[in-house]
Amino acid sequence: MALHTLRRMLSGGLHDQLGGGFHRYSVDDAWRVPHFEKMLYDNAQLTRTLLRAYQVSGDGAFAQAARAALEYLRREMLAPQGGFYSAQDADTPTPDGGVEGLTFTWTPAEVQAALAGSGPDDGAADAALIARHLGVTDPGNFEDPHQRAYGRRSVPFVAVPVPDLTAELGQPEADVQARLDALKARLLTVRQARTQPGTDDKVLTSWNGLALAAFADAARILREPAYLEVARRNADFVRAHLRLPDGTLRHVWSGAQARVDGLLEDHALYALGLVALFQAGGDPAHLHWARELWQVTQRDFWNDGAGVFMASGGQAEALLTRQAQGFDSAVISDNAAGALLALWMDRYFALPGAGDTARRTVESFRLDMLAATGGFGGCGRPPRSCTRRTPRSPSSARRPSGRRWRPSRPGTHCRSRRWPSRRRAATCRCWRPGPAAAWASCA
């Protein structure tokens, strides 16, 4: 299911078919029209996901997409000093206001003009081929509702796959793919000459930790030294500009100045990036820096009484409450990052208490993990010692066990409000009649 999802994402408009990388999210059910903003954390995490998909499946398309995403980050999101910018806007600046997606969308006439002179027929055949492949049509598939004067335009997506074009043209697939790649490169050159969306040039430590890990993993998995050099430069930048003398990190670097005390996510995510950099390059200095950040994390953010990491340090601005977040959002939760970092410290240094810290962190969110497993990818699945209380869905592929689940009376549920009521009383010991919960059963 994961590989299928990634393949569909790669063929849709969510994936930048010309420049590489991914837009923030899709606004239609076919994943063809995105919200055109691009985020550093999306592209860093998706790159690592693509690399793991390549390792699992051996499909070179995943490695190619990862390379394209990294090239986008290096081309458009890498500051001269070595840090990565945060985001790119969705709108293209125009005299009458911003137009969403204007930089990234095309018309058939623009494709023809971009490829003019590429062949004996003045590029008409090339333009027709690439327009058909990427679904660039006169009706288009997108229009900025606030700037209708710019008309309907096309977001490139894989409308006709390469194997289908190969069958139609009667040419080897490698030749057709090479031709399409050359045409995409020409279109990208033309696109780069257009007015570009604005770039949010803040350098956030936590998101740079994700990017650091992505480039380090790519260097190790794809055996590409250039990626390792980018990762090393990023580590040098953060050490020089965002690290304080006491070893703590600042949260943001902007306008050549570091500001805001670092949060748990900054220390934990950047330390995990350093672990990935050590695994790729073998420099023990990076691993020892990760250990230093672990010590800061344990000293400033660990709440021993609650068994969780707090999002902000004890010296941070006083708020109504200090939060401890375990639920993943667009980025892995900071408690999951802290638990993973503890595991690496236990593995590499056998630090006293590190393994126990990881176990306690996961145990603190155990019930929440069991109730909403999809929101805790960072913490992984519950340990095998936890009893599975949710009955498995029927499957024709599963050998019948003779076990049957007896539904309880309508209008009753487990009073813990965590488990559906379709179970024997002996299975759920806290089962007692009560008002039905107003949420769907997970059975």
C-alpha positions as CSV (number, residue, x, y, z in Angstrom):
1,M,0.0,0.0,0.0
2,A,2.8,2.4,0.8
3,L,4.6,1.7,-2.5
4,H,1.4,2.1,-4.4
5,T,0.7,5.4,-2.7
6,L,4.1,6.8,-3.5
7,R,3.8,5.8,-7.1
8,R,0.5,7.6,-7.4
9,M,2.0,10.7,-5.7
10,L,4.9,10.6,-8.2
11,S,2.5,10.5,-11.1
12,G,0.3,13.4,-9.9
13,G,0.6,17.1,-9.9
14,L,1.6,17.0,-6.2
15,H,5.0,16.0,-7.5
16,D,6.8,18.7,-9.5
17,Q,7.2,16.9,-12.8
18,L,9.8,19.4,-14.1
19,G,11.8,20.7,-11.1
20,G,11.6,17.8,-8.7
21,G,10.3,17.9,-5.1
22,F,6.7,18.1,-3.8
23,H,4.1,20.8,-3.3
24,R,2.5,21.0,0.1
25,Y,-0.8,19.1,-0.6
26,S,-3.4,18.3,-3.2
27,V,-6.8,20.0,-3.5
28,D,-8.5,17.4,-5.7
29,D,-9.3,13.7,-5.3
30,A,-7.1,12.8,-8.3
31,W,-4.0,14.4,-6.8
32,R,-3.5,16.5,-9.9
33,V,-3.9,20.0,-8.6
34,P,-1.7,21.0,-5.7
35,H,-1.5,23.9,-3.4
36,F,1.7,25.1,-4.9
37,E,3.6,26.0,-1.7
38,K,6.7,23.9,-1.1
39,M,7.9,23.2,2.4
40,L,11.4,22.0,3.5
41,Y,10.0,19.5,6.0
42,D,7.8,17.8,3.4
43,N,10.6,17.4,0.9
44,A,13.1,16.2,3.4
45,Q,10.8,13.6,4.9
46,L,9.5,12.4,1.6
47,T,13.0,12.0,0.3
48,R,13.8,9.7,3.1
49,T,10.6,7.8,2.5
50,L,11.5,7.4,-1.2
51,L,15.0,6.2,-0.3
52,R,13.5,3.5,1.9
53,A,11.0,2.6,-0.8
54,Y,13.9,2.1,-3.2
55,Q,15.7,-0.1,-0.7
56,V,12.6,-2.2,-0.1
57,S,11.4,-2.5,-3.7
58,G,14.6,-2.0,-5.9
59,D,12.5,0.2,-8.1
60,G,14.8,2.8,-9.6
61,A,11.9,5.3,-10.0
62,F,12.0,5.9,-6.3
63,A,15.7,6.6,-6.3
64,Q,15.3,9.0,-9.3
65,A,12.5,10.9,-7.5
66,A,14.7,11.2,-4.4
67,R,17.5,12.5,-6.5
68,A,15.2,15.1,-8.1
69,A,13.9,16.2,-4.8
70,L,17.4,16.6,-3.4
71,E,18.5,18.5,-6.5
72,Y,15.5,20.9,-6.0
73,L,16.5,21.5,-2.4
74,R,20.1,22.1,-3.4
75,R,19.1,24.4,-6.3
76,E,16.4,26.5,-4.7
77,M,16.4,26.1,-1.0
78,L,20.1,26.0,0.0
79,A,21.5,29.2,1.4
80,P,25.1,30.1,0.4
81,Q,26.2,29.6,4.0
82,G,24.9,26.0,4.1
83,G,21.6,26.2,5.8
84,F,18.3,25.3,4.2
85,Y,15.4,27.8,3.8
86,S,12.0,27.0,5.2
87,A,9.5,27.3,2.3
88,Q,8.5,28.7,-1.1
89,D,5.3,30.6,-1.7
90,A,2.4,29.3,-3.7
91,D,1.7,32.6,-5.5
92,T,3.8,34.2,-8.3
93,P,4.1,38.0,-7.9
94,T,2.4,40.0,-10.7
95,P,1.6,43.7,-11.1
96,D,-2.0,43.1,-10.2
97,G,-1.3,40.8,-7.2
98,G,-0.1,37.3,-6.8
99,V,-1.4,34.5,-9.0
100,E,-1.3,31.0,-7.6
101,G,0.7,28.5,-9.5
102,L,1.5,30.8,-12.4
103,T,5.2,29.8,-12.4
104,F,4.4,26.0,-12.4
105,T,1.5,25.8,-14.9
106,W,1.5,25.7,-18.7
107,T,-0.6,26.1,-21.8
108,P,0.0,24.2,-25.1
109,A,1.1,27.5,-26.7
110,E,3.7,28.0,-24.0
111,V,5.1,24.5,-24.5
112,Q,5.3,25.0,-28.2
113,A,7.1,28.3,-27.8
114,A,9.6,26.8,-25.3
115,L,10.5,24.0,-27.6
116,A,10.5,26.0,-30.9
117,G,13.4,25.0,-33.1
118,S,14.1,21.7,-31.4
119,G,13.4,19.7,-34.6
120,P,12.8,19.9,-38.4
121,D,9.1,20.6,-37.7
122,D,10.1,23.5,-35.4
123,G,9.5,21.4,-32.3
124,A,5.9,20.6,-33.1
125,A,6.3,16.9,-32.6
126,D,8.3,17.3,-29.4
127,A,5.7,19.8,-28.0
128,A,2.9,17.4,-28.9
129,L,4.7,14.5,-27.2
130,I,5.6,16.2,-23.9
131,A,2.1,17.9,-23.8
132,R,0.4,14.6,-24.1
133,H,2.7,12.9,-21.6
134,L,2.2,15.7,-19.0
135,G,-1.5,16.4,-19.7
136,V,-1.1,20.0,-20.9
137,T,-4.3,20.8,-22.8
138,D,-6.3,23.9,-23.9
139,P,-9.1,23.3,-21.3
140,G,-6.4,22.9,-18.6
141,N,-7.1,21.6,-15.1
142,F,-6.5,24.6,-12.9
143,E,-7.6,28.3,-12.6
144,D,-6.8,30.7,-9.8
145,P,-10.4,31.7,-8.7
146,H,-9.1,35.1,-7.5
147,Q,-7.3,35.9,-10.8
148,R,-9.5,34.6,-13.6
149,A,-8.0,37.0,-16.1
150,Y,-5.1,34.6,-16.4
151,G,-7.4,31.8,-17.7
152,R,-7.3,28.1,-17.3
153,R,-3.9,26.5,-17.3
154,S,-2.5,22.9,-16.9
155,V,-0.6,21.5,-13.9
156,P,1.8,18.9,-15.3
157,F,1.1,15.3,-14.3
158,V,1.7,11.9,-15.9
159,A,-1.3,11.7,-18.1
160,V,0.1,9.1,-20.4
161,P,2.8,6.8,-18.9
162,V,6.0,6.1,-20.7
163,P,5.2,2.4,-21.5
164,D,2.0,3.6,-23.3
165,L,4.0,6.1,-25.3
166,T,6.6,3.5,-26.1
167,A,4.0,1.2,-27.5
168,E,2.5,4.0,-29.7
169,L,5.8,5.2,-31.0
170,G,7.3,1.7,-31.5
171,Q,10.6,2.8,-30.0
172,P,12.7,1.4,-27.1
173,E,11.5,2.6,-23.8
174,A,14.9,3.9,-22.8
175,D,15.0,6.1,-25.9
176,V,11.5,7.5,-25.2
177,Q,12.4,8.2,-21.6
178,A,15.7,9.9,-22.6
179,R,13.7,12.1,-25.1
180,L,11.2,13.1,-22.5
181,D,13.9,13.9,-19.9
182,A,15.6,16.2,-22.4
183,L,12.3,17.9,-23.2
184,K,11.5,18.3,-19.4
185,A,15.0,19.9,-18.9
186,R,14.3,22.4,-21.6
187,L,10.9,23.3,-20.1
188,L,12.5,23.7,-16.7
189,T,15.1,26.1,-18.1
190,V,12.2,28.2,-19.5
191,R,10.3,28.0,-16.3
192,Q,13.3,29.1,-14.3
193,A,13.4,32.3,-16.4
194,R,9.9,33.2,-15.3
195,T,9.1,35.3,-12.2
196,Q,9.6,32.9,-9.3
197,P,7.5,32.6,-6.1
198,G,8.9,34.2,-3.0
199,T,11.2,32.2,-0.6
200,D,10.9,32.2,3.2
201,D,14.6,32.5,4.0
202,K,14.3,31.6,7.7
203,V,16.6,28.7,8.6
204,L,14.8,26.6,11.2
205,T,17.1,24.2,13.2
206,S,14.5,21.4,13.5
207,W,13.7,21.4,9.8
208,N,17.3,21.6,8.9
209,G,17.8,18.4,11.0
210,L,15.3,16.7,8.7
211,A,17.1,17.9,5.6
212,L,20.5,16.9,7.0
213,A,19.2,13.4,7.6
214,A,17.8,13.3,4.0
215,F,21.1,14.2,2.4
216,A,23.1,11.9,4.7
217,D,20.8,9.0,3.9
218,A,21.0,9.7,0.2
219,A,24.8,9.8,0.3
220,R,24.9,6.4,2.0
221,I,22.1,4.7,0.1
222,L,22.8,6.1,-3.4
223,R,26.6,6.3,-2.8
224,E,26.7,10.0,-3.9
225,P,29.6,12.0,-2.3
226,A,28.1,15.3,-3.4
227,Y,25.1,14.7,-1.0
228,L,27.5,14.0,1.9
229,E,29.3,17.3,1.2
230,V,26.0,19.2,1.4
231,A,25.2,17.5,4.7
232,R,28.6,18.3,6.2
233,R,28.3,22.0,5.2
234,N,24.9,22.1,6.9
235,A,26.4,20.7,10.1
236,D,29.2,23.3,9.9
237,F,26.7,26.1,9.4
238,V,24.5,25.1,12.4
239,R,27.6,24.7,14.6
240,A,28.9,28.1,13.6
241,H,25.7,30.1,13.7
242,L,23.0,28.3,15.8
243,R,25.0,26.6,18.6
244,L,25.6,28.5,21.8
245,P,28.7,28.1,24.0
246,D,26.8,26.0,26.5
247,G,25.9,23.5,23.7
248,T,22.2,24.5,23.3
249,L,20.8,25.4,19.9
250,R,18.9,28.4,18.8
251,H,15.6,27.9,17.0
252,V,15.9,30.2,14.0
253,W,18.5,32.0,11.9
254,S,17.3,34.9,9.9
255,G,18.9,38.2,8.7
256,A,22.4,36.8,9.7
257,Q,21.2,36.5,13.3
258,A,20.2,33.5,15.5
259,R,17.2,34.1,17.7
260,V,14.8,32.3,20.0
261,D,15.8,29.6,22.5
262,G,15.8,26.1,20.9
263,L,12.9,23.8,21.5
264,L,12.9,20.1,22.1
265,E,12.3,19.5,18.3
266,D,15.4,21.5,17.5
267,H,17.7,19.5,19.6
268,A,16.2,16.1,19.0
269,L,15.7,16.4,15.3
270,Y,19.1,17.9,14.6
271,A,20.8,15.3,16.8
272,L,19.0,12.6,14.7
273,G,20.3,14.3,11.6
274,L,23.8,14.1,13.0
275,V,23.4,10.4,13.7
276,A,22.5,9.9,10.1
277,L,25.5,12.0,9.0
278,F,27.8,9.8,11.2
279,Q,26.3,6.7,9.6
280,A,27.0,8.1,6.1
281,G,30.4,9.7,6.6
282,G,31.9,7.9,9.6
283,D,33.2,11.0,11.4
284,P,32.9,10.4,15.1
285,A,32.8,14.1,15.8
286,H,29.2,14.2,14.4
287,L,28.2,11.3,16.7
288,H,29.7,13.0,19.7
289,W,27.9,16.2,18.9
290,A,24.7,14.2,18.8
291,R,25.6,12.9,22.3
292,E,26.1,16.4,23.5
293,L,22.6,17.4,22.2
294,W,21.2,14.3,23.9
295,Q,22.6,15.5,27.2
296,V,21.0,18.9,26.6
297,T,17.7,17.3,25.7
298,Q,17.8,15.1,28.9
299,R,18.8,18.0,31.1
300,D,16.4,20.7,29.8
301,F,13.4,18.9,28.4
302,W,13.0,15.6,30.2
303,N,10.3,15.4,32.8
304,D,11.2,12.4,35.0
305,G,8.0,12.4,37.0
306,A,5.7,12.3,33.9
307,G,8.1,10.1,31.8
308,V,7.9,12.5,28.8
309,F,9.9,15.2,27.1
310,M,8.5,18.7,27.4
311,A,8.3,20.8,24.2
312,S,10.0,23.8,25.7
313,G,12.9,24.1,28.2
314,G,12.6,25.1,31.8
315,Q,14.2,28.5,31.2
316,A,11.8,29.3,28.3
317,E,9.1,32.0,28.5
318,A,6.5,31.1,31.1
319,L,3.3,29.9,29.5
320,L,0.0,28.6,30.9
321,T,1.4,25.1,30.7
322,R,4.4,23.3,29.3
323,Q,3.2,20.8,26.6
324,A,4.4,17.3,25.9
325,Q,3.4,16.4,22.4
326,G,3.4,12.8,21.2
327,F,1.0,12.9,18.3
328,D,2.7,13.3,14.9
329,S,1.7,16.3,12.8
330,A,3.3,17.3,9.5
331,V,6.6,16.5,11.3
332,I,7.5,13.6,13.5
333,S,6.5,14.5,17.1
334,D,9.3,15.8,19.3
335,N,8.7,13.0,21.9
336,A,9.1,10.4,19.2
337,A,12.3,12.2,18.1
338,G,13.5,12.2,21.7
339,A,12.7,8.5,22.1
340,L,14.6,7.6,18.9
341,L,17.5,9.7,19.9
342,A,17.6,7.8,23.3
343,L,17.7,4.5,21.4
344,W,20.6,5.6,19.3
345,M,22.5,6.8,22.4
346,D,21.9,3.5,24.1
347,R,23.1,1.6,21.0
348,Y,26.3,3.7,20.4
349,F,27.3,4.7,23.9
350,A,25.3,2.4,26.2
351,L,24.5,5.6,28.2
352,P,22.9,4.8,31.6
353,G,19.2,5.3,31.5
354,A,18.9,6.0,27.7
355,G,17.1,2.8,26.9
356,D,14.8,3.2,29.9
357,T,14.0,6.8,28.8
358,A,12.9,5.6,25.4
359,R,10.8,2.8,26.9
360,R,9.2,5.2,29.4
361,T,8.4,7.8,26.7
362,V,6.6,5.2,24.5
363,E,4.8,3.8,27.5
364,S,3.5,7.2,28.4
365,F,1.7,7.4,25.1
366,R,0.8,3.7,25.0
367,L,-3.0,4.1,25.4
368,D,-3.1,7.0,22.9
369,M,-1.1,4.9,20.5
370,L,-3.5,2.0,20.8
371,A,-6.5,4.2,20.4
372,A,-5.1,6.1,17.3
373,T,-2.2,4.2,15.9
374,G,-2.2,6.2,12.7
375,G,-1.0,9.3,14.5
376,F,2.1,7.7,16.1
377,G,4.3,6.7,13.2
378,G,7.3,8.3,14.9
379,C,7.0,6.1,18.0
380,G,6.4,3.0,16.0
381,R,3.9,0.2,16.9
382,P,3.2,-0.7,20.4
383,P,5.4,-3.4,22.0
384,R,4.4,-7.0,21.6
385,S,3.7,-7.3,25.3
386,C,0.6,-5.1,24.8
387,T,-2.5,-7.1,24.4
388,R,-4.2,-6.5,21.1
389,R,-7.8,-5.5,22.1
390,T,-9.2,-4.7,18.7
391,P,-10.5,-7.7,16.8
392,R,-9.1,-8.2,13.3
393,S,-11.2,-7.6,10.3
394,P,-12.5,-10.7,8.5
395,S,-10.2,-11.9,5.7
396,S,-10.7,-14.7,3.2
397,A,-6.9,-15.1,3.2
398,R,-6.8,-15.8,6.9
399,R,-7.3,-19.4,8.1
400,P,-10.6,-19.5,10.1
401,S,-9.8,-19.8,13.8
402,G,-13.3,-20.6,15.0
403,R,-13.3,-17.5,17.3
404,R,-16.3,-15.3,17.1
405,W,-16.8,-11.8,18.4
406,R,-20.1,-11.2,20.1
407,P,-21.4,-7.7,19.7
408,S,-22.8,-6.1,22.8
409,R,-26.2,-4.6,23.1
410,P,-26.8,-1.4,21.0
411,G,-26.1,1.7,22.9
412,T,-23.3,0.3,25.1
413,H,-19.5,0.6,25.0
414,C,-16.4,0.1,27.0
415,R,-16.3,2.8,29.7
416,S,-12.6,3.5,29.0
417,R,-13.9,5.2,25.8
418,R,-11.0,3.6,24.0
419,W,-12.2,0.3,22.6
420,P,-15.2,-0.7,20.5
421,S,-17.8,-2.8,22.2
422,R,-17.7,-5.8,19.8
423,R,-15.9,-8.1,22.3
424,R,-16.5,-10.6,24.9
425,A,-16.7,-9.3,28.5
426,A,-13.7,-11.6,29.3
427,T,-11.6,-9.8,26.7
428,C,-12.3,-6.3,27.9
429,R,-12.4,-6.5,31.7
430,C,-13.6,-2.9,32.1
431,W,-16.7,-3.7,30.0
432,R,-19.9,-2.4,31.5
433,P,-23.1,-1.0,30.0
434,G,-23.0,2.7,29.4
435,P,-23.8,5.4,26.9
436,A,-22.4,4.7,23.4
437,A,-19.4,6.7,22.4
438,A,-19.9,9.1,19.6
439,W,-17.1,7.9,17.4
440,A,-16.7,5.1,14.9
441,S,-15.7,1.6,15.9
442,C,-12.2,0.6,14.8
443,A,-13.2,-3.0,14.4
